[in-house]
Amino acid sequence: ETEYGVSRDGLVLVGFPGLWPSRSRCEISACHGALTAVLLLLVQEAATNPNIKNESFQVDVYTGSDSVWKLLRNSTRLAEWGEQPSIQYFRNSTKAGSKASNNPDLLYPLSQ
């Protein structure tokens, strides 16, 4: 059973409602949506619990997607993408590489 899209054991399941998107885009979108939901839950908790800002959280992302795994497994590269000052710099960055450049609207915010 779920309440507000989050299961009682803390799992967040997210799908992609787009029409005819690529499989890779669907998988990246689901990862982006799940992490956005986690962020919103943490922001909501921080509003009532100021001590949460001093805590660290580990978020494990489970995916059956090879393309998402290959893009996101390198935390150093992911951090470099997130350091780009804007999505335009991300698009033009040689650090992003060709596969990452396919979905900058999802990967750039995800990397931040």
N, C-alpha and C positions, 0 to 999 in steps of 0.2 A: 504494500500500500504506500501511496505517496501523499504528501501534504505540500501544496504549493510547488509541485514539480521536483521535490527532493524526497528521496526515500528515507524511511526512519533510520536506516543504517548510514545515512550521509551520502549516498550515491546520487549523482545528478545525471540524468539521461537527457541528451539533447539531440534533436534531429535537424535536418535542413529542409525547409519548406519550398525552396526555389524550384522553378520549372526548368527542366533539362540542364541543370548544371553538370559540370564534370564530376566524376566520382571523387577526385582529389579535392575539389572545392567543397563538396559536401562534407568530407571528412575534416578538413581544416575548419570549416564553419562550425561543425559540431564541437570541436575542441575549443574554438574561440568562444562559443556560446556557453559552454560548461565553465570555463574560467571566468567569464563575465558574471555568471550566476554566483560563483564562489566569491568574487570580489564584492558583489552587491550584498551578499550575506554578511561578509566581514565588515563592510561599511555600516550596515544596519546594526550589527553587534557593537561596533565602536561608538555608535551614538548613545548607547545605554551603558557601556562598560569602557570607561576611558583607559583602563589598564591594559586593554587589548593591544594598544599601540606599542607596548613594550614586549610583546610576545612574538615569537616566530612560528610560522605554520609551514608544514610540509604538505604540498598538494601533489598527489600522484595522479598522473594522467594515464589511463589505460586505453589503448587503441589497437584495433586490428589492422590499421592502415599502415602500409609500408611507406607511402609518401609522407604522411604526417610524421612518422617515426624518423625518417631520414632527415626531414627538415628541422625537427625540434630536438633531436637527441644531443646535438652539440651545443651545450649551454654557453660556451665562449662565443660561438658564432651568433647565437640568439641574442646575447647581451650586446654584441657589436651592432646588430641590426637595430636593437632598441635605443642605442645611443645616437642614431641618426636624428638630426634636429627636426625633420619633417618627412612626410610620406614622399615628397618629391626627391629629397636626398636619398631616401631608401630606394626609390625606383632607379635612380642614377648610380647608385653605389655598386662598385664592382664586388663589394663584400656580399651583397645580396645574392648574386649569381642568377642564372637564368630560370631555374625552377622556382625560386622564391619570388621572382619578379612577376610570375603568372597571377598571383593573388595578393598584391600589395595591400589592398584595402582590408584584408584579414590578417596577413602576417605581420604588418608593421605594428598595429595595436597589440597583437598577441605577443610580440617580442618585447613590448614595453612592460 
